[in-house]
Amino acid sequence: MSKFMTMARQFRDDENGAAMVEYTVLLGIITVAVIATVVLVGTWVGGQWTTLNSTLTAAA
């Protein structure tokens, strides 16, 4: 357990560790934004296909 605590203290005091945490948080935010965009665009495209299908069915 003391080895783990020593590693945790070294990680906390190391500036590279802080930068890694910042980049990880940034990567998480970007990932959420990309997933949200894909879901929204997918919903929009699905609605467009449904509208097109309804229009073509009504015209036939």
C-alpha positions as CSV (number, residue, x, y, z in Angstrom):
1,M,0.0,0.0,0.0
2,S,2.9,2.4,0.8
3,K,4.3,1.8,-2.7
4,F,0.9,2.9,-4.2
5,M,0.9,6.0,-2.0
6,T,4.4,6.9,-3.1
7,M,3.5,6.5,-6.7
8,A,0.3,8.6,-6.2
9,R,2.4,11.4,-4.6
10,Q,4.9,11.3,-7.4
11,F,2.1,11.4,-10.0
12,R,0.5,14.4,-8.1
13,D,3.8,16.3,-7.9
14,D,4.8,15.6,-11.5
15,E,3.7,18.3,-14.0
16,N,3.5,15.8,-16.8
17,G,0.8,14.0,-14.8
18,A,-1.3,17.2,-14.5
19,A,-0.9,17.8,-18.3
20,M,-2.0,14.2,-18.9
21,V,-5.1,14.7,-16.8
22,E,-5.9,17.9,-18.6
23,Y,-5.6,16.2,-22.0
24,T,-7.7,13.3,-20.9
25,V,-10.5,15.6,-19.8
26,L,-10.2,17.5,-23.1
27,L,-10.4,14.2,-25.0
28,G,-13.5,13.2,-23.0
29,I,-15.2,16.5,-23.8
30,I,-14.4,16.2,-27.5
31,T,-15.6,12.6,-27.5
32,V,-19.0,13.6,-26.0
33,A,-19.3,16.4,-28.6
34,V,-18.6,14.0,-31.5
35,I,-21.1,11.4,-30.2
36,A,-23.8,14.0,-29.7
37,T,-23.2,15.4,-33.2
38,V,-23.4,11.9,-34.8
39,V,-26.6,11.2,-33.0
40,L,-28.2,14.5,-34.0
41,V,-27.1,14.3,-37.6
42,G,-28.3,10.6,-37.7
43,T,-31.7,11.7,-36.4
44,W,-31.9,14.5,-39.0
45,V,-31.0,12.2,-41.8
46,G,-33.5,9.6,-40.7
47,G,-36.2,12.2,-40.7
48,Q,-35.3,13.3,-44.2
49,W,-35.4,9.7,-45.5
50,T,-38.8,9.2,-43.8
51,T,-40.1,12.4,-45.4
52,L,-38.8,11.3,-48.8
53,N,-40.3,7.9,-48.5
54,S,-43.7,9.3,-47.5
55,T,-43.6,11.7,-50.5
56,L,-42.6,9.0,-53.0
57,T,-45.3,6.7,-51.6
58,A,-48.0,9.3,-51.8
59,A,-47.0,10.2,-55.4
60,A,-47.1,6.6,-56.5
